[in-house]
Amino acid sequence: MKGEDDVNTAMKDEEADGSGEKLLGFNSTEEQASGPGGQDSMWRNERYESVPLDVKGIDEDNSKGTRDSLNPQTGSALRKPRQSDERPKDSNLWPYFQDGLRRIDYVLTYHVQKPHSARKKKSRSCCLRGRNRTSSPAHEDPELAAQEQRLDYHEDDLRLRRDEFEENLREMGLEMEKEEGTKIPGVGFVKIHAPWEVLCREAEFMKLKMPTIKKYEVSHGSGIAEKVNMFIQKVTAPLQPKVVDSRTENEKHLSYPFSREKRHLFDLSDRNSFFNSKTRSSIVYEILKRTKCTRAKYIMGISSLLGSGVYTEAYPLHDGDIDGVHAETNDRKILYEEWASYSIFYKYQPIGLVRKYFGEKVGLYFAWLGVYTQMLIPAAVVGVIVFLYGCATVDDNIPSMEICDERNNITMCPMCDRACSYWKLVTACGTARASHLFDNAATVFFAIFMALWATMFMEHWKRRQMRLNYIWDMTGFEDTEVSHSHPRAEYEFHVMKKSLKKEKSPKTGNVKLTCTDRMPAYMTIIVMMIFLIFVTLAIVFGVVLYRVSIMTALHMSSTPTFRTNIRATVKTTGAVINLIIIIIMDEVYGAIARWLTIMEVPKTDKSFEERLIFKTFILKFANAFTPIVYLAFFRGRLIGRPGKYIYVLGSYRMEECAHAGCLMELCIQLCITMLGKQLIQNNLFEIGVPKLKKLLRQRKIDKKHQEELNKTLHRHEKDHFLGPFVGLNPEYMEMIIQFGMVTLFVASFPLAPLFALLNNIIEIRLDAKKFVTELRRPIAVRAKDIGIWYTLLRGLSKVAVIVNAFVISFTSDFIPRLVYQYMYSPDGTLHGFVNHTLAYFNVSHFQPGTEPLEPLHLGYRVDVCRYKDYRDPPWSDTPYEFSREFWAILAARFAFVIVFQNVVMLMSDFVDWLIPDIPKDISVQIHKERNLIVELFMKEERGKKYRNTIGDPSPQPLRSRPSSQA
């Protein structure tokens, strides 16, 4: 009886599986594949169902193909003569179905569980072995049985959801091919193909601009402008990639939003290439997002199904292989050879082909990165000139010469309590000479230049963006048409929960999340953001305490080697510690920002992305720039004076700047942070982490088995092993932080544009290689601009003017030198400037317990020491009070900030006004396109009237219509 029960149970399981297959419309068979690599047996469907009649009937030109596709047996046979000019593709090399004719536009993967009967046999065999061993009646473990039952129920629920979703996709007109093979254990694939009728329907719904049969000549401006363009093209010909799309064409197709009623207006000479692979995948993705799965009261699209584990992955496919003997020419291979190679770093990017393959959003990112890198070339050249000017004039700098002159026997006050002793100013000679390299008269000019450079960059990008919008037919595109305007899955889930709670209430209507619903999330976000800012400040304060304590420890050390370069050691180690903390906290802050944004439950993908970018930018910007802001504006200003120092945490005295100022330390911090972030975080992590993940994925498969698999894997299986595309936000973020370092504190580090330029030359090719070879193909998203990133860039360029004004005024000695030269110098030069900046202190006024332990360290007794400040001497009526020179210099500092800020802002606004946002030739072409569209439609209307006149035997109605209208 027990055996009969088992048989009946197995039969029921088989019937359940069969019913699921019938629901899907698939006939499952175990067939032996006869591929080139001798594939294992796998499960595939043999039935393809095309678009319903009500959808297909609209295509009169393709009625024959529609009738043929209704019958799966005759459809495939009759489809071949229609495409006799095209041979079936090898599905191992190209993204096609097994028939080699229908292209795979999208792939869904899901987890394949072991069959229920196999698990039951396994558990039964375990019980039998236990019975033989113990010779006692075997009883199935109730916990194990309950767990298996729960797993089976869960798997059945997921399978039924997949069945319903795929049935709905078929009703939308998509064709599918299912594959559960043994090449990748535990993974099932659903390959999706969109027929021609579905593509036309969705293109009309999405308002995709497609090329019409009308062509027109593209003019490149006036005669002089056209000659200049031709000359530039000839000069830059060696720098152009060998891609057809990158060359300037003299003819352009007139584009118009696709319409099935007006399909005769479009260039349908080659239907296979009319909708390229990028457009096809984006159309299928729109259908996947829109198609619902309502099982178990859930209203879900593909996003929710991915989140709930119904499907594990969803991605479009690359066009083909990039290397190997059998790799045929395709867009991916061309991009790999002409874009994703370090050997062609000097060439322009094939932006047109990048957009064609990856979509407008990715194309705009690489176009922006290219414009930014090009604009860094003049900035880097001027920065190097400024640095060389500092090197050339270092021997003529009077203040550094006075510091290095040993005849000026100036004794300085101790740098710390007890452990530090008096020291000679001549020992700061090296620091003073080095500071002049970055703190000279050319610094002010460079700060003004970089402010205008930022404005020029923004204007140049606006014009370039407008040109790309025209070339890519995005001029009439609106954000409301973007696919991410659909509500997000998480938002719908929270709305569903809210509606379930309100089911009992008498009020009905549209349910949506209000500010009241989000109030706990908003409060949490505010509190967390403030807390994280304080964490950043606490980390900076901790590094300050490290520097103070390590300096005291090194001064107390008896080893002479430690006591020689104390200041350089403390500066460098502090900057390295800051860099390590910045890199670690960047990852932490990125994860927290995402968690906070998810908690906020934005309605659309666009809203989610913008809020995530804003939070991430605030946290990462504070993380990267707080140590730099402290060095620039706070270090050395909150220390007090000898005899009355300011202490924190009891005994820690705040650190001072070197005699030449904090600009040199600011430069070291900027240099280490910028180079470290670029080399470690941007390049090493971007290269190393994907390779490490790929290694971990490949370790799951034996090497021998993997080599065999690589020969037989299909395109969708190869792409399964690639990394998922996580978006462009990390790429933009690192460039925005770099832009901040290039512009905000450029007055202290004129070599920053050069380092940024060298990094970006590598970054472009590194990102290109990552997109082409290591990542799955992203969804092609339409976009006409770079979105919120432009706002952040514009804000940074405005803030940079203010920050550089304060750096020049308060961090460098430019203003004190200027005031001394024109107000206090007896001969109008800088002779005597160093003595003018030093105040006097009577050593008998030290607080008890703070005087040096070795007062005779210099070999003589010190009664008066000097320190850098503008204070009255101890023998005056107001000892140690701020002097008149201090207030005069402070007034000059603020006056310079106001004048510098207003003059540079005025110049920037003038440049902004002078350069039009839209190039003149582009505005002419846009106007020309509008007129041509009107002409095309008027011609079509005249053609309709002419055809009606010929086809109608009685012309009276045609004659009467104008009279009635009159």
Secondary structure, DSSP 8 states (H G I E B T S, - for coil): -HHHHHHHHHHHHHHHHHHHHHHHT---EEE----TT----EEE--------HHHHTT-STTHHHHHHHHSHHHHHHHHHHHTTTS----TTTSSB-TTSSSB--EEEEEE----HHHHHHHHHHHHHHHHHHH-S-----HHHHHHHHHHHHHHHHHHHHHHHHHHHHHHTT-EEEEEE-SSSTTEEEEEEE--HHHHHHHHHHTT-EEEEEEEEE---SSHHHHHHHHHHHHHTGGGS-S-GGGS--SEEEEEEE--STTGGGB--S-HHHHS-HHHHHHHHHHHHHH--B-GGG--B-HHHHHHTTS-SEEE---SS-SSSTT----HHHHHHHHTS-GGGTTS---HHHHHHHH-HHHHHHHHHHHHHHHHHHHHHHHHHHHHHHHHHTGGG-HHHHHHH-TTS--EE--SSSSS---EEGGGGHHHHHHHHHHSSHHHHHHHHHHHHHHHHHHHHHHHHHHHHHHHTT-TT--GGGSGGGSB-HHHHHHHHHHHHHGGGSS--S-----HHHHHHHHHHHHHHHHHHHHHHHHHHHHHHHHHHHHHHHHHH---HHHHHSHHHHHHHHHHHHHHHHHHHHHHHHHHHHHHHHHHH--SBHHHHHHHHHHHHHHHHHHHHHHHHHIIIIITTTS-EETTEE-EETTTEE-----TT-SHHHHHHHHHHHHHHIIIIIIIIHHHHHHHHHHHHHHHTS-HHHHHHHHHH--HHHHHHTSB----SHHHHHHHHHHHHHHHTTTTT-TTHHHHHHHHHHHHHHHHHHIIIIIB--------SS-THHHHHHHHHHHHHHHHHHHIIIIISSHHHHHHIIIII-SSSSSTTHHHHTEEEEEGGGS-TT-S-S-TTTTSS--SEEEEES-B--TTSSSTTSB-HHHHHHHHHHHHHHHHHHHHHHHHHHHHHHHS-SS-HHHHHHHHHHHHHHHHHHHHHHHHHHHHHHHH-S--HHHHHHHHHH-
